[in-house]
Amino acid sequence: MPELPDVEGFREVLSSCGRGRRVTRVEVRDPGVLRGVTVRRLRTEVEGERFGEPRRHGKWLIAPTDDGPALVWHFGMTGALLCTPADEPLDRHDRVVLTLDDERQLRYRDQRKLQGVQLAGNEAAVGHILADLGPDALSVSREEFRELLHGRRGAVKNVLMDQSVVAGLGNLLTDEILWRAGVAPDSVAGELTEEETRSLYAAMRRVLASSVRVARVPPRRTWLTGRREDPDPRCPRCEGPLRSRRFSGRRTLWCPHCQSRSHRVERDIHPGKGG
């Protein structure tokens, strides 16, 4: 599932390929990825427009144009944005294709179509789409992060994945951050000590910095993410067995030796807005 580092990579694709370029043609090959906009309106509003500087908030990518309307992407579980030559054969999962004035194309590719493309008529409409999101995980300050966790009764795993609390963290990032900070995923977020909260914030900053550089959560053997698919996954730090459990439908991996079990949530864990 694309998380903040992946979408930051898509932002760079859009910036290098589309910024300053005019859209000469909009081809919607599958209207099932459009959200709140018709094929006709998308073509009318976007064809002939020139892309400005794109930006990202959490897992959302915003592509403004010179005259006001903006494309807003959410990549769901399997979405991606690619820049290709116009004569490159189309993939069967290329859902929306934007041809640019230099004969390159921006292709929105998505197998499962769980999210998709929206059109915002102006900056206020972009704000409305993003209104329920918390601060971006890459820019949130340590003090703001501490306040976001303060008093929350849910499991820290679910709180970090709740996009209305902090935007951009998904399942892989959250497991990695918790492991690096030595915090159990079922710890109560609002009962973490000051030291645990500081460790969590520092781990988040380090993991995001490394992941953004490669535009993904890297499956390195020194990372928890590099052990997820092992038949008998072992902790990269202590080499003890890792535990795996589904928290509200999401496979969670952690090390019972390296991650504290204090402040456990004894009741069932329910997710927040984990989109």
Backbone hydrogen bonds, N-H to C=O, Kabsch-Sander energy under -0.5 kcal/mol:
donor,donor_aa,acceptor,acceptor_aa,energy
4,L,168,G,-2.1
6,D,3,E,-0.5
7,V,3,E,-2.3
8,E,4,L,-2.4
9,G,5,P,-1.8
10,F,6,D,-2.0
11,R,7,V,-2.3
12,E,8,E,-1.8
13,V,9,G,-2.0
14,L,10,F,-2.6
15,S,11,R,-2.6
16,S,12,E,-2.7
17,C,13,V,-2.4
18,G,14,L,-2.5
19,R,14,L,-1.1
19,R,15,S,-0.7
20,G,51,F,-2.9
21,R,18,G,-2.7
23,V,49,E,-3.1
24,T,22,R,-0.7
24,T,99,T,-2.5
25,R,99,T,-1.4
27,E,25,R,-0.5
27,E,97,V,-2.8
28,V,26,V,-0.6
29,R,27,E,-0.8
29,R,95,R,-2.4
30,D,95,R,-1.3
33,V,30,D,-1.7
34,L,31,P,-1.7
35,R,117,V,-2.8
36,G,34,L,-0.5
42,L,38,T,-2.3
43,R,39,V,-2.3
44,T,40,R,-2.6
45,E,41,R,-2.8
46,V,42,L,-1.9
47,E,43,R,-2.2
48,G,23,V,-3.7
49,E,46,V,-2.4
51,F,21,R,-2.4
52,G,64,P,-3.1
55,R,62,I,-2.2
57,H,60,W,-2.3
60,W,57,H,-2.3
61,L,73,W,-2.3
62,I,55,R,-3.2
63,A,71,L,-3.3
65,T,69,P,-1.3
66,D,50,R,-2.1
68,G,65,T,-1.4
70,A,120,A,-3.0
71,L,63,A,-2.2
72,V,118,Q,-2.5
73,W,61,L,-2.9
74,H,116,G,-2.2
75,F,59,K,-0.7
79,G,75,F,-2.9
80,A,109,R,-1.7
82,L,107,R,-2.2
84,T,82,L,-0.5
84,T,105,Q,-2.5
86,A,103,E,-2.1
88,E,85,P,-1.6
94,D,91,D,-1.9
95,R,93,H,-0.9
95,R,108,Y,-2.7
96,V,108,Y,-1.3
97,V,27,E,-2.9
98,L,106,L,-2.9
99,T,25,R,-2.4
99,T,97,V,-0.6
100,L,104,R,-3.1
101,D,22,R,-1.4
103,E,100,L,-1.8
105,Q,84,T,-3.1
106,L,98,L,-2.5
107,R,82,L,-2.8
107,R,105,Q,-0.6
108,Y,96,V,-3.0
108,Y,106,L,-0.5
109,R,80,A,-2.4
109,R,107,R,-0.8
110,D,93,H,-2.5
116,G,74,H,-1.1
117,V,33,V,-2.5
118,Q,72,V,-2.7
120,A,70,A,-3.0
121,G,119,L,-0.5
126,V,122,N,-1.7
127,G,123,E,-2.3
128,H,124,A,-1.7
129,I,125,A,-1.9
130,L,126,V,-2.0
131,A,128,H,-0.8
133,L,130,L,-1.9
134,G,163,Q,-3.0
137,A,167,A,-2.6
139,S,136,D,-1.2
140,V,136,D,-1.5
145,F,141,S,-2.5
146,R,142,R,-2.4
147,E,143,E,-2.0
148,L,144,E,-2.1
149,L,145,F,-1.5
150,H,146,R,-1.4
152,R,149,L,-1.9
156,V,187,S,-3.1
157,K,185,P,-2.0
159,V,155,A,-2.3
160,L,156,V,-2.5
161,M,157,K,-1.3
162,D,158,N,-0.8
162,D,159,V,-0.8
163,Q,161,M,-0.7
163,Q,273,K,-4.1
165,V,162,D,-1.9
166,V,162,D,-1.9
167,A,135,P,-2.6
174,T,170,G,-2.4
175,D,171,N,-2.2
176,E,172,L,-2.2
177,I,173,L,-2.8
178,L,174,T,-2.6
179,W,175,D,-2.2
180,R,176,E,-2.4
181,A,177,I,-2.1
182,G,178,L,-0.9
182,G,179,W,-0.7
183,V,178,L,-2.4
184,A,260,S,-0.9
187,S,184,A,-1.7
188,V,263,H,-2.3
189,A,154,G,-2.8
190,G,152,R,-2.9
191,E,188,V,-1.5
192,L,189,A,-1.2
197,T,193,T,-2.5
198,R,194,E,-2.3
199,S,195,E,-2.4
200,L,196,E,-2.4
201,Y,197,T,-2.3
202,A,198,R,-2.6
203,A,199,S,-2.5
204,M,200,L,-2.3
205,R,201,Y,-2.3
206,R,202,A,-2.2
207,V,203,A,-2.8
208,L,204,M,-2.5
209,A,205,R,-2.2
210,S,206,R,-2.2
211,S,207,V,-2.4
212,V,208,L,-2.9
213,R,209,A,-1.2
214,V,210,S,-0.7
214,V,211,S,-0.9
215,A,211,S,-0.6
215,A,212,V,-0.7
216,R,211,S,-1.8
220,R,218,P,-1.5
223,W,220,R,-1.7
226,G,220,R,-0.8
226,G,223,W,-0.8
227,R,224,L,-1.9
228,R,224,L,-0.5
230,D,227,R,-1.5
235,C,240,G,-3.1
239,E,235,C,-1.8
242,L,233,P,-2.4
243,R,254,W,-3.2
245,R,252,T,-2.2
247,F,245,R,-0.7
247,F,250,R,-2.8
248,S,246,R,-0.8
250,R,247,F,-1.5
252,T,245,R,-3.2
252,T,250,R,-0.5
254,W,243,R,-2.1
259,Q,255,C,-2.2
260,S,182,G,-2.5
260,S,258,C,-0.5
264,R,261,R,-0.6
265,V,186,D,-1.8
266,E,264,R,-0.7
270,H,268,D,-0.5
274,G,272,G,-1.5
